[in-house]
């Protein structure tokens, strides 16, 4: 058995409707996934299953989600070891201690292209920072007026989803880090 982390792009199903984590957990269990756990109400799953390809897991989860909830949602899957590497690669450790909610990573399905990273530089504010690490985009953003957050979209970067440092750290703890 291998441990995986799955991140949903969105838990909003429509006006006034959100995915309930108990329902998400039940959906994963119905797929035969074991030791299924969720973290906060933003679409984070940790589970165990036989070792398989990431792409196959993403497709299985997305199809099951659409069947259960009536909407397609992109789901990004990483192995536990990959998640621990992602967390250890946080380029903003000091900022993460002081203001963990202002440090986030855009976890990508495919590594973000260099030209997309370069294009994001024009959105980085004076009190912000951005760095690509292992194909994902880490940002330290301003609470006041960040253009950088909205610039890290599917349209600009491809399929991915963002999580703040608190969530990254807690998921790392859940998978054994």
C-alpha positions as CSV (number, residue, x, y, z in Angstrom):
1,X,0.0,0.0,0.0
2,X,1.2,3.5,-0.8
3,X,0.0,6.8,0.7
4,X,-1.2,9.6,-1.5
5,X,-2.4,13.2,-1.2
6,X,-5.2,14.5,-3.4
7,X,-6.1,18.1,-3.8
8,X,-9.4,19.3,-5.3
9,X,-9.3,22.5,-7.3
10,X,-12.6,23.6,-6.0
11,X,-15.2,22.4,-3.5
12,X,-17.9,24.8,-4.8
13,X,-20.6,22.9,-6.6
14,X,-22.8,25.9,-7.5
15,X,-24.5,28.7,-5.8
16,X,-24.7,28.0,-2.1
17,X,-23.5,24.4,-2.5
18,X,-20.2,23.1,-1.2
19,X,-18.7,19.6,-1.0
20,X,-19.1,18.2,2.5
21,X,-15.9,16.5,3.5
22,X,-17.8,13.4,4.9
23,X,-19.3,12.9,1.5
24,X,-15.9,13.3,-0.2
25,X,-14.4,10.8,2.2
26,X,-17.3,8.3,1.5
27,X,-16.8,8.8,-2.3
28,X,-13.1,7.8,-1.9
29,X,-13.9,4.9,0.3
30,X,-16.5,3.7,-2.4
31,X,-13.5,3.6,-4.8
32,X,-11.8,1.1,-2.5
33,X,-9.3,3.6,-1.1
34,X,-8.1,2.8,2.4
35,X,-7.5,4.9,5.5
36,X,-9.2,7.9,3.9
37,X,-8.7,11.2,5.8
38,X,-9.7,14.8,5.0
39,X,-8.1,18.0,6.2
40,X,-10.2,21.1,6.7
41,X,-13.1,21.8,4.4
42,X,-11.1,22.8,1.3
43,X,-10.8,19.5,-0.5
44,X,-7.8,17.7,0.8
45,X,-7.7,13.9,0.9
46,X,-5.0,11.6,2.2
47,X,-5.5,7.9,1.5
48,X,-3.8,4.6,0.8
49,X,-4.1,2.3,-2.1
50,X,-2.0,-0.1,-4.2
51,X,0.7,1.6,-6.1
52,X,-0.6,2.9,-9.4
53,X,0.1,5.8,-11.7
54,X,-0.7,9.3,-10.6
55,X,-2.6,10.0,-13.8
56,X,-4.8,6.9,-13.3
57,X,-5.6,8.0,-9.8
58,X,-6.5,11.5,-10.9
59,X,-8.8,10.2,-13.6
60,X,-10.5,7.7,-11.2
61,X,-11.0,10.4,-8.6
62,X,-12.3,13.0,-11.1
63,X,-14.8,10.5,-12.6
64,X,-16.0,9.4,-9.2
65,X,-16.3,13.1,-8.1
66,X,-18.3,14.0,-11.2
67,X,-20.6,11.0,-10.7
68,X,-21.1,11.7,-7.0
69,X,-21.4,15.5,-7.1
70,X,-22.5,16.2,-10.7
71,X,-19.6,18.5,-11.6
72,X,-16.1,18.0,-13.0
73,X,-13.4,19.2,-10.7
74,X,-9.7,18.9,-11.4
75,X,-7.9,16.8,-8.8
76,X,-4.2,16.8,-8.3
77,X,-2.6,13.7,-6.8
78,X,0.9,13.4,-5.3
79,X,2.6,10.5,-3.5
80,X,3.4,11.0,0.2
81,X,7.1,11.2,-0.5
82,X,6.5,13.8,-3.2
83,X,4.4,15.8,-0.8
84,X,7.1,15.7,1.8
85,X,9.6,16.9,-0.8
86,X,7.3,19.7,-1.8
87,X,6.9,20.8,1.8
88,X,10.6,20.6,2.5
89,X,11.2,22.7,-0.6
90,X,9.4,25.8,0.7
91,X,11.6,28.7,-0.3
92,X,10.1,31.0,2.3
93,X,10.7,29.4,5.7
94,X,11.0,32.7,7.6
95,X,7.8,34.1,6.1
96,X,6.1,30.8,6.8
97,X,6.9,31.1,10.5
98,X,5.8,34.7,10.7
99,X,2.8,34.7,8.4
100,X,1.9,31.2,7.3
101,X,-1.3,32.2,5.7
102,X,0.6,34.5,3.3
103,X,2.8,31.7,1.9
104,X,1.2,29.4,-0.7
105,X,2.1,26.9,-3.3
106,X,0.3,26.4,-6.6
107,X,0.6,22.6,-6.9
108,X,0.7,21.8,-10.6
109,X,-0.5,18.7,-12.5
110,X,2.4,19.2,-15.0
111,X,5.5,21.2,-14.2
112,X,4.9,24.9,-14.9
113,X,6.7,26.0,-18.0
114,X,9.7,28.4,-17.6
115,X,8.0,31.0,-19.8
116,X,4.9,31.0,-17.6
117,X,7.1,31.6,-14.5
118,X,8.8,34.5,-16.3
119,X,5.5,36.0,-17.3
120,X,4.4,36.0,-13.6
121,X,7.2,38.3,-12.6
122,X,5.3,41.3,-13.8
123,X,2.6,40.6,-11.2
124,X,4.9,40.3,-8.2
125,X,4.4,43.3,-5.9
126,X,7.1,45.2,-4.1
127,X,6.4,43.2,-0.8
128,X,5.9,39.9,-2.5
129,X,8.1,37.0,-3.8
130,X,7.6,34.1,-6.1
131,X,9.8,31.1,-6.9
132,X,9.3,27.9,-9.0
133,X,10.4,24.8,-7.1
134,X,10.1,21.3,-8.6
135,X,7.5,22.5,-11.2
136,X,5.2,24.2,-8.7
137,X,5.0,27.9,-7.9
138,X,5.6,29.2,-4.3
139,X,4.5,32.7,-3.5
140,X,4.7,35.0,-0.5
141,X,1.9,37.5,-1.2
142,X,0.6,40.7,0.2
143,X,-2.7,40.7,2.0
144,X,-3.4,44.2,0.9
145,X,-3.4,44.1,-2.8
146,X,-1.9,41.1,-4.4
147,X,-2.2,40.8,-8.2
148,X,0.0,37.7,-8.0
149,X,-2.6,35.4,-6.5
150,X,-5.1,36.0,-9.3
151,X,-2.4,35.7,-12.0
152,X,-1.6,32.1,-10.9
153,X,-4.7,30.8,-12.8
154,X,-5.4,27.7,-14.9
155,X,-5.5,29.9,-18.0
156,X,-1.9,31.2,-17.4
157,X,-0.3,28.1,-15.8
158,X,-2.3,25.0,-16.6
159,X,-4.1,22.7,-14.2
160,X,-3.2,23.2,-10.6
161,X,-4.5,24.3,-7.2
162,X,-3.2,26.5,-4.4
163,X,-2.7,25.7,-0.7
164,X,-1.3,27.9,2.0
165,X,1.6,26.9,4.2
166,X,-0.6,25.8,7.1
167,X,-2.4,23.2,4.9
168,X,0.9,22.1,3.2
169,X,2.5,21.5,6.6
170,X,-0.6,19.7,8.1
171,X,-0.8,17.4,5.1
172,X,2.9,16.6,5.5
173,X,2.3,15.7,9.1
174,X,-0.6,13.5,8.0
175,X,1.6,11.5,5.6
176,X,4.4,11.1,8.1
177,X,6.6,14.1,7.9
